[in-house]
Amino acid sequence: MSVYGNTAIKAWEYMKDGVEKEQAWEKAVCEFTNSKQSQKKPCPKNAFFGLVSSIDNKNAGYARKALDVLRSNPSHNYSIDELWSLVIDEPKKHNSQMNVVLALWNNKLIR
């Protein structure tokens, strides 16, 4: 699993224990990477926030749309690239948003 997939799962666990989403993400991401650049990367973080709160930005929107795709066909085993292609209509490379969504989905933390 990716750094951001693992981070999402760990942040979810921290939130279950009462840690606020921002602190949960920051604490979790530091467990999986020492890279300051990776720790500050906004795309996966905002995708996570979009799934756990009402934050509204493009990455949160991508995550919510991906969740809708997964819900529409829950038995399909989507790859990251396949899911991304169903979320966005332009030739744009994903930036770990789908890693977050699929990690939470595959671990039955979101439905």
N, C-alpha and C positions, 0 to 999 in steps of 0.2 A: 504494500500500500504506500501511497505517496506521503510526503511530509505533511501536506495539507489535509489529506484524508485522515491521517492519524491525529493531526491537530484538532480537526473537527470532532472526532470521537472523544478525545480527551477533554476538550472544552465543554462538550455536552455533559460529560460526567461531572466536571467542576460545577456547571450550572445546576445540575441535580442536587449538589451539595450546598447550593445557595450563593455561589459566586456569580457576580454580575457578568454579563456576556463579554464586555470589553476586557475585563480582568481575566476571565476564563480563557479567552483566546490568547492573550498575551502570555499567560502562564504556560498554556499548552504548547504554543509554537516554540517557545524557548526549550522545551523538552526534546524537540525533534530536529532542531537546526540551531547552529551557533552563528549562522550568517545573519548579520544585522539587516541586510537588504531583504533577505527572505522573511525575516521576522516582521518587517514593516510592509510587506507586499499587500496592497489593498484589495485586489480582486477576490482571492479566496476568503479573506476575512469578511468582506461585505456580502459575499454569497452566503456565508454562514449566518451573519446577522440578519439577512433577508429571510432565512428559514426559521429563525428563532425569535424574531421580533418584527415590528412593523416598519423597520427602516425602508426607505425608498430611494434606490439609486439603480443604475443600470445593472450592476452585478447582482444585486438582490433580485431584480427582475429576471435575470437569466436563471438564477437558482429556482425561483418560483415556477417559471415556465418549464424548467427541467422536471420539477416535481410533478407538474401536471401531466407531462409526457409519461413519466413513470407510473403514475396513477392510472392512466388510460390503458396501459398494457403491463400490468405488474408481473406477469410471468415471463416477459422478455428479458433477456440478460444483455442490457445495453453496454456497449463499450463507451469510453469517455468521448471518443471522436464521433461515434454514431449519435450519442445523446446531444452533443454540442451542435451537430449538423441539423438536428430537429428543433433546436432552440433559436438559432440565429439564421437569418436569411442572407447574410453577406459572407464573402470569403474572408473571414477573420479568425485568427487562431485563438483557441481558448487559453485562459491564463489561470488554470487550476480551479476554476469555479466548479466544473463538473466532478473533479476529484472529491470535493467537499460534499456535493449532493449525493454522489454514488456511495461514498463511505457511510454516510448517515442512513441512506436507504438500505444498503446491503446489510447493515448491522441492525436494521429494524428500529432505528431511533426516530425516523420520520415516516409517515405514511400519508 
